[in-house]
Amino acid sequence: MAPPEPTAATPRPQASTLAEKIDALFRVVRRPNHEQFSHEEVAKACREATGESFSATYLWQLRTGRRDNPTKRHLEALAQFFQVPVAYFFDDDRGAAVAKELELLGALRDAGVRSVALRAVNLSPEGVGTISDMIDVIARRERGGGGTLGPGD
């Protein structure tokens, strides 16, 4: 059974291992119809990009942590396919920045979140701040932490 999709309400922890980073790419970067890419599709694109052997099984092993020492060319091909900088795999700071962008991309795939974000574009900075505060209060309430808007909020 596939893991549930990340949502704004249930963000995933930041990916730190190579397997977690590759898995995050599969979960978030999708086809235009929102379906995940298959291991075979990605492996084929990587073979074509590198001219080297790159099987769907090998990719699955990398994604699940059963293998963890790919060549630099393989990582470059994966980065190219998923349109992320290759530093995502090597540099912790850059990887963290890309992971945040991926989390946002995953959240924006949710139609409700996307609708709110698109409507917020036309708000003033103060209006965006108010909406942000309201979202924080609702999120705390839904986590069981209480929280209400007071007279000064």
Phi and psi in radians as a Rosetta constraint file:
Dihedral C 1 N 2 CA 2 C 2 CIRCULARHARMONIC -1.259 0.35
Dihedral N 2 CA 2 C 2 N 3 CIRCULARHARMONIC 2.578 0.35
Dihedral C 2 N 3 CA 3 C 3 CIRCULARHARMONIC -1.159 0.35
Dihedral N 3 CA 3 C 3 N 4 CIRCULARHARMONIC 2.666 0.35
Dihedral C 3 N 4 CA 4 C 4 CIRCULARHARMONIC -1.134 0.35
Dihedral N 4 CA 4 C 4 N 5 CIRCULARHARMONIC 2.674 0.35
Dihedral C 4 N 5 CA 5 C 5 CIRCULARHARMONIC -1.194 0.35
Dihedral N 5 CA 5 C 5 N 6 CIRCULARHARMONIC 2.521 0.35
Dihedral C 5 N 6 CA 6 C 6 CIRCULARHARMONIC -1.209 0.35
Dihedral N 6 CA 6 C 6 N 7 CIRCULARHARMONIC 2.552 0.35
Dihedral C 6 N 7 CA 7 C 7 CIRCULARHARMONIC -2.311 0.35
Dihedral N 7 CA 7 C 7 N 8 CIRCULARHARMONIC 2.946 0.35
Dihedral C 7 N 8 CA 8 C 8 CIRCULARHARMONIC -1.077 0.35
Dihedral N 8 CA 8 C 8 N 9 CIRCULARHARMONIC -0.539 0.35
Dihedral C 8 N 9 CA 9 C 9 CIRCULARHARMONIC -1.372 0.35
Dihedral N 9 CA 9 C 9 N 10 CIRCULARHARMONIC -0.450 0.35
Dihedral C 9 N 10 CA 10 C 10 CIRCULARHARMONIC -2.277 0.35
Dihedral N 10 CA 10 C 10 N 11 CIRCULARHARMONIC 1.227 0.35
Dihedral C 10 N 11 CA 11 C 11 CIRCULARHARMONIC -1.154 0.35
Dihedral N 11 CA 11 C 11 N 12 CIRCULARHARMONIC 2.616 0.35
Dihedral C 11 N 12 CA 12 C 12 CIRCULARHARMONIC -1.493 0.35
Dihedral N 12 CA 12 C 12 N 13 CIRCULARHARMONIC 2.670 0.35
Dihedral C 12 N 13 CA 13 C 13 CIRCULARHARMONIC -1.122 0.35
Dihedral N 13 CA 13 C 13 N 14 CIRCULARHARMONIC 2.702 0.35
Dihedral C 13 N 14 CA 14 C 14 CIRCULARHARMONIC -1.074 0.35
Dihedral N 14 CA 14 C 14 N 15 CIRCULARHARMONIC 2.336 0.35
Dihedral C 14 N 15 CA 15 C 15 CIRCULARHARMONIC -1.197 0.35
Dihedral N 15 CA 15 C 15 N 16 CIRCULARHARMONIC 2.363 0.35
Dihedral C 15 N 16 CA 16 C 16 CIRCULARHARMONIC -2.201 0.35
Dihedral N 16 CA 16 C 16 N 17 CIRCULARHARMONIC -0.615 0.35
Dihedral C 16 N 17 CA 17 C 17 CIRCULARHARMONIC -1.500 0.35
Dihedral N 17 CA 17 C 17 N 18 CIRCULARHARMONIC 2.827 0.35
Dihedral C 17 N 18 CA 18 C 18 CIRCULARHARMONIC -0.996 0.35
Dihedral N 18 CA 18 C 18 N 19 CIRCULARHARMONIC -0.776 0.35
Dihedral C 18 N 19 CA 19 C 19 CIRCULARHARMONIC -1.046 0.35
Dihedral N 19 CA 19 C 19 N 20 CIRCULARHARMONIC -0.764 0.35
Dihedral C 19 N 20 CA 20 C 20 CIRCULARHARMONIC -1.128 0.35
Dihedral N 20 CA 20 C 20 N 21 CIRCULARHARMONIC -0.661 0.35
Dihedral C 20 N 21 CA 21 C 21 CIRCULARHARMONIC -1.168 0.35
Dihedral N 21 CA 21 C 21 N 22 CIRCULARHARMONIC -0.769 0.35
Dihedral C 21 N 22 CA 22 C 22 CIRCULARHARMONIC -1.135 0.35
Dihedral N 22 CA 22 C 22 N 23 CIRCULARHARMONIC -0.752 0.35
Dihedral C 22 N 23 CA 23 C 23 CIRCULARHARMONIC -1.069 0.35
Dihedral N 23 CA 23 C 23 N 24 CIRCULARHARMONIC -0.710 0.35
Dihedral C 23 N 24 CA 24 C 24 CIRCULARHARMONIC -1.059 0.35
Dihedral N 24 CA 24 C 24 N 25 CIRCULARHARMONIC -0.681 0.35
Dihedral C 24 N 25 CA 25 C 25 CIRCULARHARMONIC -1.095 0.35
Dihedral N 25 CA 25 C 25 N 26 CIRCULARHARMONIC -0.774 0.35
Dihedral C 25 N 26 CA 26 C 26 CIRCULARHARMONIC -1.100 0.35
Dihedral N 26 CA 26 C 26 N 27 CIRCULARHARMONIC -0.699 0.35
Dihedral C 26 N 27 CA 27 C 27 CIRCULARHARMONIC -1.211 0.35
Dihedral N 27 CA 27 C 27 N 28 CIRCULARHARMONIC -0.610 0.35
Dihedral C 27 N 28 CA 28 C 28 CIRCULARHARMONIC -1.765 0.35
Dihedral N 28 CA 28 C 28 N 29 CIRCULARHARMONIC -0.765 0.35
Dihedral C 28 N 29 CA 29 C 29 CIRCULARHARMONIC -1.423 0.35
Dihedral N 29 CA 29 C 29 N 30 CIRCULARHARMONIC 2.039 0.35
Dihedral C 29 N 30 CA 30 C 30 CIRCULARHARMONIC -2.170 0.35
Dihedral N 30 CA 30 C 30 N 31 CIRCULARHARMONIC 2.927 0.35
Dihedral C 30 N 31 CA 31 C 31 CIRCULARHARMONIC -1.180 0.35
Dihedral N 31 CA 31 C 31 N 32 CIRCULARHARMONIC 2.885 0.35
Dihedral C 31 N 32 CA 32 C 32 CIRCULARHARMONIC -1.003 0.35
Dihedral N 32 CA 32 C 32 N 33 CIRCULARHARMONIC -0.462 0.35
Dihedral C 32 N 33 CA 33 C 33 CIRCULARHARMONIC -1.524 0.35
Dihedral N 33 CA 33 C 33 N 34 CIRCULARHARMONIC 0.167 0.35
Dihedral C 33 N 34 CA 34 C 34 CIRCULARHARMONIC 1.321 0.35
Dihedral N 34 CA 34 C 34 N 35 CIRCULARHARMONIC 0.132 0.35
Dihedral C 34 N 35 CA 35 C 35 CIRCULARHARMONIC -1.469 0.35
Dihedral N 35 CA 35 C 35 N 36 CIRCULARHARMONIC 2.610 0.35
Dihedral C 35 N 36 CA 36 C 36 CIRCULARHARMONIC -1.205 0.35
Dihedral N 36 CA 36 C 36 N 37 CIRCULARHARMONIC 2.624 0.35
Dihedral C 36 N 37 CA 37 C 37 CIRCULARHARMONIC -1.270 0.35
Dihedral N 37 CA 37 C 37 N 38 CIRCULARHARMONIC 2.594 0.35
Dihedral C 37 N 38 CA 38 C 38 CIRCULARHARMONIC -1.482 0.35
Dihedral N 38 CA 38 C 38 N 39 CIRCULARHARMONIC 2.780 0.35
Dihedral C 38 N 39 CA 39 C 39 CIRCULARHARMONIC -1.029 0.35
Dihedral N 39 CA 39 C 39 N 40 CIRCULARHARMONIC -0.696 0.35
Dihedral C 39 N 40 CA 40 C 40 CIRCULARHARMONIC -1.101 0.35
Dihedral N 40 CA 40 C 40 N 41 CIRCULARHARMONIC -0.762 0.35
Dihedral C 40 N 41 CA 41 C 41 CIRCULARHARMONIC -1.044 0.35
Dihedral N 41 CA 41 C 41 N 42 CIRCULARHARMONIC -0.822 0.35
Dihedral C 41 N 42 CA 42 C 42 CIRCULARHARMONIC -1.194 0.35
Dihedral N 42 CA 42 C 42 N 43 CIRCULARHARMONIC -0.753 0.35
Dihedral C 42 N 43 CA 43 C 43 CIRCULARHARMONIC -1.072 0.35
Dihedral N 43 CA 43 C 43 N 44 CIRCULARHARMONIC -0.735 0.35
Dihedral C 43 N 44 CA 44 C 44 CIRCULARHARMONIC -1.073 0.35
Dihedral N 44 CA 44 C 44 N 45 CIRCULARHARMONIC -0.793 0.35
Dihedral C 44 N 45 CA 45 C 45 CIRCULARHARMONIC -1.084 0.35
Dihedral N 45 CA 45 C 45 N 46 CIRCULARHARMONIC -0.661 0.35
Dihedral C 45 N 46 CA 46 C 46 CIRCULARHARMONIC -1.210 0.35
Dihedral N 46 CA 46 C 46 N 47 CIRCULARHARMONIC -0.693 0.35
Dihedral C 46 N 47 CA 47 C 47 CIRCULARHARMONIC -1.044 0.35
Dihedral N 47 CA 47 C 47 N 48 CIRCULARHARMONIC -0.795 0.35
Dihedral C 47 N 48 CA 48 C 48 CIRCULARHARMONIC -1.145 0.35
Dihedral N 48 CA 48 C 48 N 49 CIRCULARHARMONIC -0.626 0.35
Dihedral C 48 N 49 CA 49 C 49 CIRCULARHARMONIC -1.271 0.35
Dihedral N 49 CA 49 C 49 N 50 CIRCULARHARMONIC -0.619 0.35
Dihedral C 49 N 50 CA 50 C 50 CIRCULARHARMONIC -1.785 0.35
Dihedral N 50 CA 50 C 50 N 51 CIRCULARHARMONIC -0.433 0.35
Dihedral C 50 N 51 CA 51 C 51 CIRCULARHARMONIC 1.297 0.35
Dihedral N 51 CA 51 C 51 N 52 CIRCULARHARMONIC 0.161 0.35
Dihedral C 51 N 52 CA 52 C 52 CIRCULARHARMONIC -1.913 0.35
Dihedral N 52 CA 52 C 52 N 53 CIRCULARHARMONIC 2.882 0.35
Dihedral C 52 N 53 CA 53 C 53 CIRCULARHARMONIC -1.113 0.35
Dihedral N 53 CA 53 C 53 N 54 CIRCULARHARMONIC 2.321 0.35
Dihedral C 53 N 54 CA 54 C 54 CIRCULARHARMONIC -2.786 0.35
Dihedral N 54 CA 54 C 54 N 55 CIRCULARHARMONIC 1.712 0.35
Dihedral C 54 N 55 CA 55 C 55 CIRCULARHARMONIC -1.654 0.35
Dihedral N 55 CA 55 C 55 N 56 CIRCULARHARMONIC 2.817 0.35
Dihedral C 55 N 56 CA 56 C 56 CIRCULARHARMONIC -1.092 0.35
Dihedral N 56 CA 56 C 56 N 57 CIRCULARHARMONIC -0.633 0.35
Dihedral C 56 N 57 CA 57 C 57 CIRCULARHARMONIC -1.123 0.35
Dihedral N 57 CA 57 C 57 N 58 CIRCULARHARMONIC -0.773 0.35
Dihedral C 57 N 58 CA 58 C 58 CIRCULARHARMONIC -1.053 0.35
Dihedral N 58 CA 58 C 58 N 59 CIRCULARHARMONIC -0.759 0.35
Dihedral C 58 N 59 CA 59 C 59 CIRCULARHARMONIC -1.100 0.35
Dihedral N 59 CA 59 C 59 N 60 CIRCULARHARMONIC -0.747 0.35
Dihedral C 59 N 60 CA 60 C 60 CIRCULARHARMONIC -1.048 0.35
Dihedral N 60 CA 60 C 60 N 61 CIRCULARHARMONIC -0.721 0.35
Dihedral C 60 N 61 CA 61 C 61 CIRCULARHARMONIC -1.098 0.35
Dihedral N 61 CA 61 C 61 N 62 CIRCULARHARMONIC -0.716 0.35
Dihedral C 61 N 62 CA 62 C 62 CIRCULARHARMONIC -1.123 0.35
Dihedral N 62 CA 62 C 62 N 63 CIRCULARHARMONIC -0.741 0.35
Dihedral C 62 N 63 CA 63 C 63 CIRCULARHARMONIC -1.165 0.35
Dihedral N 63 CA 63 C 63 N 64 CIRCULARHARMONIC -0.540 0.35
Dihedral C 63 N 64 CA 64 C 64 CIRCULARHARMONIC -1.724 0.35
Dihedral N 64 CA 64 C 64 N 65 CIRCULARHARMONIC -0.015 0.35
Dihedral C 64 N 65 CA 65 C 65 CIRCULARHARMONIC 1.486 0.35
Dihedral N 65 CA 65 C 65 N 66 CIRCULARHARMONIC 0.098 0.35
Dihedral C 65 N 66 CA 66 C 66 CIRCULARHARMONIC -1.298 0.35
Dihedral N 66 CA 66 C 66 N 67 CIRCULARHARMONIC -0.414 0.35
Dihedral C 66 N 67 CA 67 C 67 CIRCULARHARMONIC -2.244 0.35
Dihedral N 67 CA 67 C 67 N 68 CIRCULARHARMONIC 2.530 0.35
Dihedral C 67 N 68 CA 68 C 68 CIRCULARHARMONIC -2.544 0.35
Dihedral N 68 CA 68 C 68 N 69 CIRCULARHARMONIC 0.406 0.35
Dihedral C 68 N 69 CA 69 C 69 CIRCULARHARMONIC -2.368 0.35
Dihedral N 69 CA 69 C 69 N 70 CIRCULARHARMONIC 1.115 0.35
Dihedral C 69 N 70 CA 70 C 70 CIRCULARHARMONIC -1.294 0.35
Dihedral N 70 CA 70 C 70 N 71 CIRCULARHARMONIC 2.859 0.35
Dihedral C 70 N 71 CA 71 C 71 CIRCULARHARMONIC -1.297 0.35
Dihedral N 71 CA 71 C 71 N 72 CIRCULARHARMONIC 2.794 0.35
Dihedral C 71 N 72 CA 72 C 72 CIRCULARHARMONIC -1.064 0.35
Dihedral N 72 CA 72 C 72 N 73 CIRCULARHARMONIC -0.671 0.35
Dihedral C 72 N 73 CA 73 C 73 CIRCULARHARMONIC -1.111 0.35
Dihedral N 73 CA 73 C 73 N 74 CIRCULARHARMONIC -0.637 0.35
Dihedral C 73 N 74 CA 74 C 74 CIRCULARHARMONIC -1.143 0.35
Dihedral N 74 CA 74 C 74 N 75 CIRCULARHARMONIC -0.747 0.35
Dihedral C 74 N 75 CA 75 C 75 CIRCULARHARMONIC -1.162 0.35
Dihedral N 75 CA 75 C 75 N 76 CIRCULARHARMONIC -0.649 0.35
Dihedral C 75 N 76 CA 76 C 76 CIRCULARHARMONIC -1.099 0.35
Dihedral N 76 CA 76 C 76 N 77 CIRCULARHARMONIC -0.707 0.35
Dihedral C 76 N 77 CA 77 C 77 CIRCULARHARMONIC -1.149 0.35
Dihedral N 77 CA 77 C 77 N 78 CIRCULARHARMONIC -0.718 0.35
Dihedral C 77 N 78 CA 78 C 78 CIRCULARHARMONIC -1.097 0.35
Dihedral N 78 CA 78 C 78 N 79 CIRCULARHARMONIC -0.771 0.35
Dihedral C 78 N 79 CA 79 C 79 CIRCULARHARMONIC -1.068 0.35
Dihedral N 79 CA 79 C 79 N 80 CIRCULARHARMONIC -0.731 0.35
Dihedral C 79 N 80 CA 80 C 80 CIRCULARHARMONIC -1.117 0.35
Dihedral N 80 CA 80 C 80 N 81 CIRCULARHARMONIC -0.794 0.35
Dihedral C 80 N 81 CA 81 C 81 CIRCULARHARMONIC -1.060 0.35
Dihedral N 81 CA 81 C 81 N 82 CIRCULARHARMONIC -0.818 0.35
Dihedral C 81 N 82 CA 82 C 82 CIRCULARHARMONIC -1.522 0.35
Dihedral N 82 CA 82 C 82 N 83 CIRCULARHARMONIC 0.004 0.35
Dihedral C 82 N 83 CA 83 C 83 CIRCULARHARMONIC 1.017 0.35
Dihedral N 83 CA 83 C 83 N 84 CIRCULARHARMONIC 0.852 0.35
Dihedral C 83 N 84 CA 84 C 84 CIRCULARHARMONIC -2.177 0.35
Dihedral N 84 CA 84 C 84 N 85 CIRCULARHARMONIC 2.736 0.35
Dihedral C 84 N 85 CA 85 C 85 CIRCULARHARMONIC -1.178 0.35
Dihedral N 85 CA 85 C 85 N 86 CIRCULARHARMONIC 2.527 0.35
Dihedral C 85 N 86 CA 86 C 86 CIRCULARHARMONIC -1.078 0.35
Dihedral N 86 CA 86 C 86 N 87 CIRCULARHARMONIC -0.420 0.35
Dihedral C 86 N 87 CA 87 C 87 CIRCULARHARMONIC -1.052 0.35
Dihedral N 87 CA 87 C 87 N 88 CIRCULARHARMONIC -0.361 0.35
Dihedral C 87 N 88 CA 88 C 88 CIRCULARHARMONIC -0.892 0.35
Dihedral N 88 CA 88 C 88 N 89 CIRCULARHARMONIC -0.633 0.35
Dihedral C 88 N 89 CA 89 C 89 CIRCULARHARMONIC -1.485 0.35
Dihedral N 89 CA 89 C 89 N 90 CIRCULARHARMONIC -0.423 0.35
Dihedral C 89 N 90 CA 90 C 90 CIRCULARHARMONIC -1.880 0.35
Dihedral N 90 CA 90 C 90 N 91 CIRCULARHARMONIC -0.680 0.35
Dihedral C 90 N 91 CA 91 C 91 CIRCULARHARMONIC -1.784 0.35
Dihedral N 91 CA 91 C 91 N 92 CIRCULARHARMONIC 2.041 0.35
Dihedral C 91 N 92 CA 92 C 92 CIRCULARHARMONIC -1.060 0.35
Dihedral N 92 CA 92 C 92 N 93 CIRCULARHARMONIC -0.720 0.35
Dihedral C 92 N 93 CA 93 C 93 CIRCULARHARMONIC -1.154 0.35
Dihedral N 93 CA 93 C 93 N 94 CIRCULARHARMONIC -0.828 0.35
Dihedral C 93 N 94 CA 94 C 94 CIRCULARHARMONIC -1.157 0.35
Dihedral N 94 CA 94 C 94 N 95 CIRCULARHARMONIC -0.677 0.35
Dihedral C 94 N 95 CA 95 C 95 CIRCULARHARMONIC -1.071 0.35
Dihedral N 95 CA 95 C 95 N 96 CIRCULARHARMONIC -0.687 0.35
Dihedral C 95 N 96 CA 96 C 96 CIRCULARHARMONIC -1.157 0.35
Dihedral N 96 CA 96 C 96 N 97 CIRCULARHARMONIC -0.694 0.35
Dihedral C 96 N 97 CA 97 C 97 CIRCULARHARMONIC -1.123 0.35
Dihedral N 97 CA 97 C 97 N 98 CIRCULARHARMONIC -0.758 0.35
Dihedral C 97 N 98 CA 98 C 98 CIRCULARHARMONIC -1.155 0.35
Dihedral N 98 CA 98 C 98 N 99 CIRCULARHARMONIC -0.677 0.35
Dihedral C 98 N 99 CA 99 C 99 CIRCULARHARMONIC -1.052 0.35
Dihedral N 99 CA 99 C 99 N 100 CIRCULARHARMONIC -0.683 0.35
Dihedral C 99 N 100 CA 100 C 100 CIRCULARHARMONIC -1.139 0.35
Dihedral N 100 CA 100 C 100 N 101 CIRCULARHARMONIC -0.706 0.35
Dihedral C 100 N 101 CA 101 C 101 CIRCULARHARMONIC -1.120 0.35
Dihedral N 101 CA 101 C 101 N 102 CIRCULARHARMONIC -0.688 0.35
Dihedral C 101 N 102 CA 102 C 102 CIRCULARHARMONIC -1.143 0.35
Dihedral N 102 CA 102 C 102 N 103 CIRCULARHARMONIC -0.684 0.35
Dihedral C 102 N 103 CA 103 C 103 CIRCULARHARMONIC -1.075 0.35
Dihedral N 103 CA 103 C 103 N 104 CIRCULARHARMONIC -0.734 0.35
Dihedral C 103 N 104 CA 104 C 104 CIRCULARHARMONIC -1.121 0.35
Dihedral N 104 CA 104 C 104 N 105 CIRCULARHARMONIC -0.765 0.35
Dihedral C 104 N 105 CA 105 C 105 CIRCULARHARMONIC -1.035 0.35
Dihedral N 105 CA 105 C 105 N 106 CIRCULARHARMONIC -0.749 0.35
Dihedral C 105 N 106 CA 106 C 106 CIRCULARHARMONIC -1.092 0.35
Dihedral N 106 CA 106 C 106 N 107 CIRCULARHARMONIC -0.715 0.35
Dihedral C 106 N 107 CA 107 C 107 CIRCULARHARMONIC -1.181 0.35
Dihedral N 107 CA 107 C 107 N 108 CIRCULARHARMONIC -0.664 0.35
Dihedral C 107 N 108 CA 108 C 108 CIRCULARHARMONIC -1.232 0.35
Dihedral N 108 CA 108 C 108 N 109 CIRCULARHARMONIC -0.286 0.35
Dihedral C 108 N 109 CA 109 C 109 CIRCULARHARMONIC -1.205 0.35
Dihedral N 109 CA 109 C 109 N 110 CIRCULARHARMONIC -0.414 0.35
Dihedral C 109 N 110 CA 110 C 110 CIRCULARHARMONIC -1.261 0.35
Dihedral N 110 CA 110 C 110 N 111 CIRCULARHARMONIC 2.147 0.35
Dihedral C 110 N 111 CA 111 C 111 CIRCULARHARMONIC -1.005 0.35
Dihedral N 111 CA 111 C 111 N 112 CIRCULARHARMONIC -0.684 0.35
Dihedral C 111 N 112 CA 112 C 112 CIRCULARHARMONIC -1.152 0.35
Dihedral N 112 CA 112 C 112 N 113 CIRCULARHARMONIC -0.757 0.35
Dihedral C 112 N 113 CA 113 C 113 CIRCULARHARMONIC -1.137 0.35
Dihedral N 113 CA 113 C 113 N 114 CIRCULARHARMONIC -0.763 0.35
Dihedral C 113 N 114 CA 114 C 114 CIRCULARHARMONIC -1.060 0.35
Dihedral N 114 CA 114 C 114 N 115 CIRCULARHARMONIC -0.722 0.35
Dihedral C 114 N 115 CA 115 C 115 CIRCULARHARMONIC -1.089 0.35
Dihedral N 115 CA 115 C 115 N 116 CIRCULARHARMONIC -0.780 0.35
Dihedral C 115 N 116 CA 116 C 116 CIRCULARHARMONIC -1.106 0.35
Dihedral N 116 CA 116 C 116 N 117 CIRCULARHARMONIC -0.777 0.35
Dihedral C 116 N 117 CA 117 C 117 CIRCULARHARMONIC -1.092 0.35
Dihedral N 117 CA 117 C 117 N 118 CIRCULARHARMONIC -0.753 0.35
Dihedral C 117 N 118 CA 118 C 118 CIRCULARHARMONIC -1.150 0.35
Dihedral N 118 CA 118 C 118 N 119 CIRCULARHARMONIC -0.639 0.35
Dihedral C 118 N 119 CA 119 C 119 CIRCULARHARMONIC -1.267 0.35
Dihedral N 119 CA 119 C 119 N 120 CIRCULARHARMONIC -0.527 0.35
Dihedral C 119 N 120 CA 120 C 120 CIRCULARHARMONIC -1.223 0.35
Dihedral N 120 CA 120 C 120 N 121 CIRCULARHARMONIC -0.354 0.35
Dihedral C 120 N 121 CA 121 C 121 CIRCULARHARMONIC -1.000 0.35
Dihedral N 121 CA 121 C 121 N 122 CIRCULARHARMONIC -0.578 0.35
Dihedral C 121 N 122 CA 122 C 122 CIRCULARHARMONIC -1.548 0.35
Dihedral N 122 CA 122 C 122 N 123 CIRCULARHARMONIC 0.032 0.35
Dihedral C 122 N 123 CA 123 C 123 CIRCULARHARMONIC -1.532 0.35
Dihedral N 123 CA 123 C 123 N 124 CIRCULARHARMONIC 2.734 0.35
Dihedral C 123 N 124 CA 124 C 124 CIRCULARHARMONIC -1.231 0.35
Dihedral N 124 CA 124 C 124 N 125 CIRCULARHARMONIC 2.864 0.35
Dihedral C 124 N 125 CA 125 C 125 CIRCULARHARMONIC -0.987 0.35
Dihedral N 125 CA 125 C 125 N 126 CIRCULARHARMONIC -0.636 0.35
Dihedral C 125 N 126 CA 126 C 126 CIRCULARHARMONIC -1.160 0.35
Dihedral N 126 CA 126 C 126 N 127 CIRCULARHARMONIC -0.723 0.35
Dihedral C 126 N 127 CA 127 C 127 CIRCULARHARMONIC -1.100 0.35
Dihedral N 127 CA 127 C 127 N 128 CIRCULARHARMONIC -0.729 0.35
Dihedral C 127 N 128 CA 128 C 128 CIRCULARHARMONIC -1.099 0.35
Dihedral N 128 CA 128 C 128 N 129 CIRCULARHARMONIC -0.706 0.35
Dihedral C 128 N 129 CA 129 C 129 CIRCULARHARMONIC -1.084 0.35
Dihedral N 129 CA 129 C 129 N 130 CIRCULARHARMONIC -0.710 0.35
Dihedral C 129 N 130 CA 130 C 130 CIRCULARHARMONIC -1.107 0.35
Dihedral N 130 CA 130 C 130 N 131 CIRCULARHARMONIC -0.814 0.35
Dihedral C 130 N 131 CA 131 C 131 CIRCULARHARMONIC -1.075 0.35
Dihedral N 131 CA 131 C 131 N 132 CIRCULARHARMONIC -0.728 0.35
Dihedral C 131 N 132 CA 132 C 132 CIRCULARHARMONIC -1.069 0.35
Dihedral N 132 CA 132 C 132 N 133 CIRCULARHARMONIC -0.761 0.35
Dihedral C 132 N 133 CA 133 C 133 CIRCULARHARMONIC -1.074 0.35
Dihedral N 133 CA 133 C 133 N 134 CIRCULARHARMONIC -0.742 0.35
Dihedral C 133 N 134 CA 134 C 134 CIRCULARHARMONIC -1.108 0.35
Dihedral N 134 CA 134 C 134 N 135 CIRCULARHARMONIC -0.713 0.35
Dihedral C 134 N 135 CA 135 C 135 CIRCULARHARMONIC -1.096 0.35
Dihedral N 135 CA 135 C 135 N 136 CIRCULARHARMONIC -0.726 0.35
Dihedral C 135 N 136 CA 136 C 136 CIRCULARHARMONIC -1.049 0.35
Dihedral N 136 CA 136 C 136 N 137 CIRCULARHARMONIC -0.769 0.35
Dihedral C 136 N 137 CA 137 C 137 CIRCULARHARMONIC -1.097 0.35
Dihedral N 137 CA 137 C 137 N 138 CIRCULARHARMONIC -0.812 0.35
Dihedral C 137 N 138 CA 138 C 138 CIRCULARHARMONIC -1.115 0.35
Dihedral N 138 CA 138 C 138 N 139 CIRCULARHARMONIC -0.712 0.35
Dihedral C 138 N 139 CA 139 C 139 CIRCULARHARMONIC -1.095 0.35
Dihedral N 139 CA 139 C 139 N 140 CIRCULARHARMONIC -0.751 0.35
Dihedral C 139 N 140 CA 140 C 140 CIRCULARHARMONIC -1.086 0.35
Dihedral N 140 CA 140 C 140 N 141 CIRCULARHARMONIC -0.755 0.35
Dihedral C 140 N 141 CA 141 C 141 CIRCULARHARMONIC -1.074 0.35
Dihedral N 141 CA 141 C 141 N 142 CIRCULARHARMONIC -0.765 0.35
Dihedral C 141 N 142 CA 142 C 142 CIRCULARHARMONIC -1.224 0.35
Dihedral N 142 CA 142 C 142 N 143 CIRCULARHARMONIC -0.447 0.35
Dihedral C 142 N 143 CA 143 C 143 CIRCULARHARMONIC -1.416 0.35
Dihedral N 143 CA 143 C 143 N 144 CIRCULARHARMONIC -0.104 0.35
Dihedral C 143 N 144 CA 144 C 144 CIRCULARHARMONIC 1.594 0.35
Dihedral N 144 CA 144 C 144 N 145 CIRCULARHARMONIC 0.161 0.35
Dihedral C 144 N 145 CA 145 C 145 CIRCULARHARMONIC -1.563 0.35
Dihedral N 145 CA 145 C 145 N 146 CIRCULARHARMONIC 0.125 0.35
Dihedral C 145 N 146 CA 146 C 146 CIRCULARHARMONIC 1.233 0.35
Dihedral N 146 CA 146 C 146 N 147 CIRCULARHARMONIC -2.616 0.35
Dihedral C 146 N 147 CA 147 C 147 CIRCULARHARMONIC 1.771 0.35
Dihedral N 147 CA 147 C 147 N 148 CIRCULARHARMONIC 2.153 0.35
Dihedral C 147 N 148 CA 148 C 148 CIRCULARHARMONIC -2.392 0.35
Dihedral N 148 CA 148 C 148 N 149 CIRCULARHARMONIC 2.809 0.35
Dihedral C 148 N 149 CA 149 C 149 CIRCULARHARMONIC -1.374 0.35
Dihedral N 149 CA 149 C 149 N 150 CIRCULARHARMONIC 2.200 0.35
Dihedral C 149 N 150 CA 150 C 150 CIRCULARHARMONIC -1.674 0.35
Dihedral N 150 CA 150 C 150 N 151 CIRCULARHARMONIC -3.084 0.35
Dihedral C 150 N 151 CA 151 C 151 CIRCULARHARMONIC -1.026 0.35
Dihedral N 151 CA 151 C 151 N 152 CIRCULARHARMONIC -0.591 0.35
Dihedral C 151 N 152 CA 152 C 152 CIRCULARHARMONIC -1.623 0.35
Dihedral N 152 CA 152 C 152 N 153 CIRCULARHARMONIC 0.034 0.35
